[in-house]
Amino acid sequence: MASTKYTHAIVCRIPLSLRTRGEIDLEEAKRQHEAYVNLLREQGLDVIELPPDENLPECAFVEDTAIICNGIALITRPGDPRRAQEVGSIRAVIKKELDLPIVEIADENAKLDGGDVLFTGREFFVGLSQWTNEAGAKAVAAAFPEYPCVPIKVTEHHHLKYYISMGAPDLLVVCNTKESQEILKRIEREASFTYQTLTLSEEKAANVLFINGTLIHRSIEEIPVSHQILSEKIDIPRQVLNISELGKFSTGLTSCSLLVRRTKYIRNL
């Protein structure tokens, strides 16, 4: 299956207030974020950068604020109430800069973080976690009825995409921990399609970013064993990023951007 050709990415710079979430080398985090944004541009993306919002310490982790697919943006309802205001600036950018139709979640009981939503190109898997509930999964299914949408229980303290992500069209990247393997089994049991899997060693290695034919993964300093596996098993272009600081409070590589494929002809609601 051909992969989606992304045209744009939305990112948000890191606020000083991220320090309030725990121990972090803020200057290093900023350097890592700048390298991340530069790499997105190198992949041919038009990057829209939002300024940091000091009132929203986690605003750089934009993945959680929207699900964008087939020219439509579903605005999420973050499971952490402290992050509820983050969706406002993202909604405005999607509307004004990208001119995409927006879907809002009507159910006030719904909780949905983008880090819990894995789109394979063929179907959605929505992690039921401390940030996302059944009503949130139903909102994804309702917004994108053309795709199967399967809720998957996530029992530990991370989003679904921390444990499993897309490394290429039809390739699931996981790690060999008990939790990741259990999630993979649930996905394989419920999936409407068949996927290849690549199993890595370090838990945080499982979150990778596949953009326009290139696989982006963490550095050898962060994931030495998995880095070797990726070098041996992956025959598509690879790029490496160190996100040791950014990764302390996020899902990983996917968390700092919203990827968009913008076409001239946008599907009507």
N, C-alpha and C positions, 0 to 999 in steps of 0.2 A: 504493500500500500504506500502511495506517495505521501510524504510528510507535508505538513502545512508550511507554506513559505511566509514567515513573519515579515512584516514591513515596519512595525513600530514597537517601541517599548516605553512603558511609563515607569519612572523611578522617582525616588524622593531622597533628598540628602539627609544625612544623619544629624539629628539635633544633639546639642550638648546634654540635654536631659536624659539621653539614653543611659547615662551614668546612674540614674536613679533605679534602674532595673537590676543592677548588680555590678560586680567587678569587671571593668573593661578598660583596655588601653584605647582611649577615644581617638587619639591621633592615628594610631595604627588602623583602627576601624575605618576611619575616613580615607586613608590611603588604599585600603582594600576595596572600599566602595568605589573610589575613583577608577581603580584598575578594572573593576567589574563593569562599570559604565563604558569605559574605553573599549573593552572587549565586545560588548554588545554592538557598539558602533562599527567595530571591525567586521562583525558578521553582517553588515549591511543594513542595520536597523536605524531608523530615525528615532532618536531617543528624546523623549519629553521629560525634562528634569524639574521636579517640584522643589521649592525651597523647604528647608527643615521647619517643622512646627514645634517650638519648645514646649507647647502645652500637650503634645502627643509624643511621648518618648519613643514609641515603637513605630512611628510613621514611615520609617525607611522600609519596613517589611510590607510592601504594598500588595504582595500576592494575596493576602488575606481579605482584601477589600472588594474584590470583584472576580467573577468568572466570565471570561470573554471567549466566545466560540461562535463561529459562523456569522460574524458581523453583528452579534448581539452581546450586550453586557448585562449580566445579572449582578446587581449590587448586593453584597452580602450583609449579614447581621452578625458581626463578630461576637464570639462567645464570651470574650472578656469585655464587660461593660465599659471598662476604661478606654477601650479602643473604638467605641461606637462612633465617635466624631471623625475618625479617619476617613470614613466613606464619603463624607461631604466633598472634600477637595478632589478625590478621585472621580466621583460622579461628575463634577464640573468639568474636569479635564476631558473625560470620555465624551461628554456632550459637546463641548465647545471646540476642542482641538481635533477630535477624531470623528465627530458627527455620527456616533453610533447610537442606534436605538437602545433604550435602557429599560430593563425589567426590574421592578421593585418586589420585594418579598412582602406579601400582604399579612401573613401569619405572624402576629406579634410574639408568639411563643417559639418561633424558629430561631435556631442558632446555626450559623454557618461561617466557617473560616475557609478561605481559599486554599490554605495549606492542606486541608483535608480532602480536596477535590482533585482526583487524578483522571485526566482525560487521555485516553490511549489513541485517539484519532478514530476509534470505532465505537467506544462506549465510555461511560463515566463510572468510576468507583468513588463513593463518598464515604470517608472515614467517620464513623460515629465515635467521637472522642469527647474530652471535657469541653471542647469548643464548638462541636457540631452535633446536632441531634437529628432524629428521624424527620422532623418537620423541615429542617434545613435541607436534608437529602431530597425530600419531596419537592422542594422549591427548585432544585437543580433539574429534577426530572420534568417538572412543569415548564421550565424555561426553555429546555432543549428536548422536545418530545420526539425528535427524529433519531435520538440515540437511546439505547438501553442505559439505565441508571441503577446501579446496585449499591445499597448501603453495606459497608464492611466494618465490623466492630474493631476498634483500636483500644486496647486496654491500658497501655502504658501512657507516659506523660509527654508524648510528642504527637504532632500531626501525622496523618497517613503518609504524606510525601517525604517525611523524614526516613521512613522505613522502606519505601518503594517508589521509584520514579521511572520515567521513560528515558532510555538511553539511545533509542533510535526507533523508527517505525516498527511497532510490534515487538520491541525488546524491553522487558521489565528488568530493572536493575534493583537488586535486593542485597542484604547482607546475610551472614550466616548465623545471626543471633536467633534465639528461640522465638522472640516476638515477631521479627521480620518474616521468618519462615512460616509461622502460624498465619500471618496476614496473607502471605503468598498463597498458602493452601486455600484460604477462604476465597480469595480472588479467583483462583483456578477452578474452584468448585462452582462459582456463580457466573463466571465469564461466559459471554455469548460467542467469543472468539478464542483462538489459540494464540499464545504468545511464547516467544523464546524468553529464557531468563539468563541473566548473568549474575552470579553470586560473588559478592566481595567480602572482605574480612572485617574491616573496621565498620562499626555501626553507622557512623556519620558519613561513610563513603557512599551510601545508597542513594543520597539525594544528589542527582546530577541534572544538568541542563542540556537539552538537545535543541539546537537552533540552526535551522537552515543547512542541515547536513553536517554540522560540527557538534561533537560531544565535549561539553565543558565539565571538568571534574576538579576535585580538590587537589592540593599540591602534595608532592612526595613527603614533605615534612609532616603533613597532617595524616596522610593515609599511606604509609610506606608499602605495606603488603598489598593493599588494593591497587595502588599505583602500578605495581608490577603486573598484577592480573590484567588491568586495563591495557597496559602496553602490549601484552601478549595476545589478548583476545579481541581487541577492537581494531578493525582495519579501516575505519573512517577517520577523517581529520579530527584531532583532539586538541583542546586547549586546556591549560591548567591555571587555576586561581587559588591563592591562599585566602581563605575566609575564616581563619582561626578566631578572630575577634567577632566578626559579624555572626558567625555560627553559634556563639554562646547563647544568643537569645532568639534563634530563628530555626526554621526548618532546614535551612542551608542555602544552596545556590539558587533554588527556585524562588526563594522568599523575597528577594530584593527587586523583582521586576514583574510587571504585567505585560505579557507578550500579545501583540495584536496583529492580525492579518487584515489589513484594510483594503477593500476592493472598491472599484468605482460603483459597482452595483450592490447595494445593501438590501438584504431580504427585508420585506415589509413585515411588521408585526401582525 
